[in-house]
Amino acid sequence: MLVRDRSGVEYAKASDKNGVLRIAAGAKAPKLGEKTLLVPGHCDPTVNLYDQFVCAPRGKVEAPRAVTARGAVR
């Protein structure tokens, strides 16, 4: 997973719902409560726990999109 627009900041120790930001020496750390944009490397299976996505391309929130496979079992 990549940290967008944050030189010297790395997302590490990723799990399904948590992770750690590693801040390199001299890099600017996000302030408490500041939004940090992450670019996922894959779609996590926890997406099945939610009814919808809220997408924000280019920083503009769009209408929610349904998770059509929610609860699907084969």
MARBA-3410 file (N, C-alpha, C, O; in Angstrom, 1 decimal):
74
0.8,-1.2,0.0,0.0,0.0,0.0,0.9,1.2,0.0,1.9,1.3,0.7 ~ 0.5,2.2,-0.8,1.3,3.4,-0.9,0.6,4.6,-0.1,-0.6,4.6,0.0 ~ 1.4,5.5,0.4,0.9,6.7,1.0,1.0,7.8,0.0,2.1,8.1,-0.5 ~ -0.2,8.3,-0.4,-0.2,9.3,-1.5,0.2,10.7,-1.0,-0.1,11.2,0.0 ~ 1.0,11.3,-1.9,1.5,12.7,-1.7,2.2,12.9,-0.3,2.1,14.0,0.3
2.9,11.9,0.1,3.7,12.0,1.4,5.1,11.4,1.2,5.3,10.2,1.5 ~ 6.0,12.2,0.8,7.4,11.8,0.6,8.0,11.4,1.9,7.8,12.2,2.9 ~ 8.6,10.3,2.0,9.2,9.8,3.3,8.3,9.2,4.3,8.7,8.9,5.4 ~ 7.1,8.9,3.9,6.1,8.2,4.7,5.8,6.9,4.1,5.4,6.8,2.9 ~ 5.9,5.8,4.9,5.6,4.5,4.4,4.6,3.8,5.3,4.6,4.0,6.5
3.6,3.1,4.6,2.6,2.3,5.4,3.2,1.0,5.6,3.6,0.3,4.6 ~ 3.3,0.5,6.8,4.0,-0.7,7.2,3.1,-1.5,8.1,2.1,-1.1,8.6 ~ 3.5,-2.8,8.3,2.8,-3.7,9.2,1.3,-3.7,8.9,0.5,-3.7,9.9 ~ 1.0,-3.8,7.7,-0.4,-3.9,7.3,-1.1,-5.2,7.7,-0.5,-6.2,7.6 ~ -2.3,-5.0,8.2,-3.2,-6.2,8.4,-4.5,-5.9,7.8,-4.6,-4.9,7.0
-5.5,-6.6,8.1,-6.8,-6.4,7.4,-7.4,-5.0,7.7,-8.0,-4.5,6.8 ~ -7.2,-4.5,8.9,-7.8,-3.3,9.3,-6.9,-2.2,9.9,-7.3,-1.1,10.1 ~ -5.6,-2.6,10.1,-4.7,-1.7,10.8,-3.4,-1.7,10.2,-3.0,-2.5,9.4 ~ -2.6,-0.6,10.5,-1.2,-0.5,10.0,-0.5,0.5,10.7,-1.0,1.1,11.7 ~ 0.8,0.8,10.3,1.6,1.7,11.0,2.2,2.6,9.9,2.6,2.2,8.8
2.3,3.9,10.2,3.0,4.8,9.3,4.4,5.0,9.8,4.6,5.4,11.0 ~ 5.4,4.7,9.0,6.8,4.9,9.3,7.2,6.3,8.7,7.0,6.5,7.5 ~ 7.7,7.1,9.5,8.1,8.5,9.1,9.6,8.5,9.0,10.3,8.4,10.0 ~ 10.2,8.8,7.8,11.6,8.9,7.6,12.1,10.2,8.3,11.4,11.1,8.5 ~ 13.4,10.1,8.7,14.0,11.3,9.2,13.9,12.5,8.3,14.2,12.4,7.1
13.4,13.6,8.8,13.3,14.8,8.0,12.0,14.9,7.2,11.7,15.9,6.6 ~ 11.2,13.8,7.2,9.9,13.8,6.5,8.8,14.5,7.4,8.9,14.5,8.6 ~ 7.8,15.0,6.8,6.7,15.7,7.5,5.7,14.7,7.9,5.1,14.0,7.0 ~ 5.5,14.5,9.2,4.5,13.5,9.7,3.1,14.2,9.6,2.9,15.4,9.8 ~ 2.0,13.4,9.3,0.7,13.9,9.4,0.3,14.4,10.8,0.8,13.8,11.8
-0.5,15.4,10.9,-1.0,15.9,12.2,-2.1,15.0,12.7,-2.8,14.3,11.9 ~ -2.3,14.9,14.0,-3.3,14.1,14.6,-4.7,14.6,14.0,-5.0,15.7,14.0 ~ -5.4,13.6,13.4,-6.7,13.9,12.8,-6.7,14.3,11.4,-7.7,14.3,10.7 ~ -5.5,14.5,10.8,-5.3,14.8,9.4,-5.6,13.6,8.5,-5.1,12.5,8.9 ~ -6.3,13.8,7.5,-6.6,12.7,6.6,-5.3,12.3,5.8,-4.6,13.2,5.3
-5.1,11.0,5.7,-4.0,10.5,4.9,-4.5,9.6,3.9,-5.2,8.6,4.2 ~ -4.2,9.8,2.6,-4.7,9.0,1.5,-3.8,7.8,1.3,-2.6,8.0,1.1 ~ -4.4,6.6,1.2,-3.6,5.4,1.0,-4.1,4.8,-0.4,-5.3,4.9,-0.7 ~ -3.2,4.3,-1.1,-3.5,3.6,-2.4,-3.3,2.1,-2.2,-2.2,1.6,-2.0 ~ -4.4,1.4,-2.1,-4.3,-0.1,-1.8,-3.7,-0.8,-3.0,-3.9,-0.5,-4.1
-3.0,-1.9,-2.6,-2.5,-2.8,-3.6,-3.4,-3.9,-4.1,-3.1,-4.5,-5.1 ~ -4.5,-4.1,-3.3,-5.4,-5.1,-3.7,-6.7,-4.9,-2.9,-6.8,-4.1,-2.0 ~ -7.8,-5.6,-3.3,-9.1,-5.5,-2.6,-9.1,-6.5,-1.5,-8.9,-7.7,-1.7 ~ -9.2,-6.0,-0.3,-9.1,-6.8,0.9,-10.5,-7.6,1.1,-11.5,-7.1,0.7 ~ -10.4,-8.8,1.6,-11.6,-9.6,1.8,-12.6,-8.9,2.8,-13.8,-9.3,2.9
-12.1,-8.0,3.6,-13.0,-7.4,4.6,-14.1,-6.5,3.9,-15.0,-6.1,4.5 ~ -13.9,-6.3,2.6,-14.9,-5.5,1.8,-16.3,-6.2,1.9,-17.3,-5.5,1.8 ~ -16.3,-7.5,2.1,-17.5,-8.2,2.2,-18.3,-7.8,3.5,-19.5,-8.2,3.6 ~ -17.7,-7.1,4.4,-18.4,-6.7,5.6,-19.3,-5.5,5.5,-20.0,-5.1,6.4 ~ -19.2,-4.8,4.3,-19.8,-3.5,4.1,-20.8,-3.6,3.0,-20.6,-4.3,2.0
-21.9,-2.8,3.1,-22.9,-2.7,2.0,-22.5,-1.8,0.9,-23.0,-2.0,-0.3 ~ -21.6,-0.9,1.1,-21.3,0.1,0.1,-19.9,0.7,0.2,-19.4,0.7,1.3 ~ -19.4,1.2,-0.9,-18.1,2.0,-0.9,-18.5,3.4,-1.0,-19.5,3.7,-1.7 ~ -17.7,4.3,-0.5,-17.8,5.7,-0.8,-16.5,6.1,-1.5,-15.5,6.0,-0.9 ~ -16.6,6.4,-2.8,-15.5,6.7,-3.6,-15.2,8.2,-3.7,-16.2,9.0,-3.7
-14.0,8.6,-3.7,-13.6,10.0,-3.8,-12.5,10.2,-4.8,-11.4,10.6,-4.4 ~ -12.8,10.0,-6.1,-11.7,10.2,-7.1,-11.4,11.7,-7.1,-12.3,12.6,-7.1 ~ -10.1,12.0,-7.2,-9.7,13.4,-7.3,-10.2,14.2,-6.1,-10.4,15.5,-6.3 ~ -10.5,13.6,-5.0,-10.9,14.3,-3.8,-12.3,14.7,-3.7,-12.7,15.3,-2.7 ~ -13.1,14.3,-4.7,-14.6,14.7,-4.7,-15.4,13.4,-4.4,-15.3,12.5,-5.1
-16.2,13.5,-3.3,-16.9,12.3,-2.9,-18.1,12.1,-3.9,-18.8,13.0,-4.2 ~ -18.2,10.8,-4.4,-19.3,10.5,-5.3,-20.4,9.7,-4.5,-20.2,9.5,-3.3 ~ -21.5,9.5,-5.2,-22.5,8.7,-4.5,-22.0,7.3,-4.1,-21.1,6.8,-4.8 ~ -22.5,6.8,-3.0,-22.1,5.4,-2.6,-22.3,4.4,-3.7,-23.2,4.5,-4.5 ~ -21.4,3.4,-3.8,-21.5,2.3,-4.7,-21.7,1.0,-3.9,-21.0,0.7,-3.0
-22.7,0.3,-4.3,-23.1,-1.0,-3.7,-22.0,-2.0,-3.8,-21.4,-2.1,-4.9 ~ -21.8,-2.8,-2.8,-20.9,-4.0,-2.9,-21.8,-5.1,-3.3,-22.5,-5.7,-2.4 ~ -21.9,-5.4,-4.5,-22.9,-6.3,-5.1,-22.6,-7.8,-4.6,-23.6,-8.6,-4.6 ~ -21.4,-8.1,-4.3,-21.2,-9.5,-3.8,-21.3,-9.6,-2.3,-20.9,-10.7,-1.8 ~ -21.8,-8.6,-1.6,-21.9,-8.7,-0.2,-22.6,-9.9,0.3,-23.8,-10.2,-0.1
-21.9,-10.7,1.1,-22.5,-11.9,1.7,-22.6,-13.1,0.8,-23.2,-14.1,1.2 ~ -22.1,-13.0,-0.4,-22.2,-14.0,-1.4,-21.4,-15.2,-0.9,-20.2,-15.1,-0.5 ~ -22.0,-16.4,-1.0,-21.3,-17.7,-0.6,-21.5,-18.6,-1.8,-22.6,-18.8,-2.3 ~ -20.5,-19.3,-2.1,-20.6,-20.4,-3.2,-20.4,-21.7,-2.6,-20.4,-22.7,-3.4
END
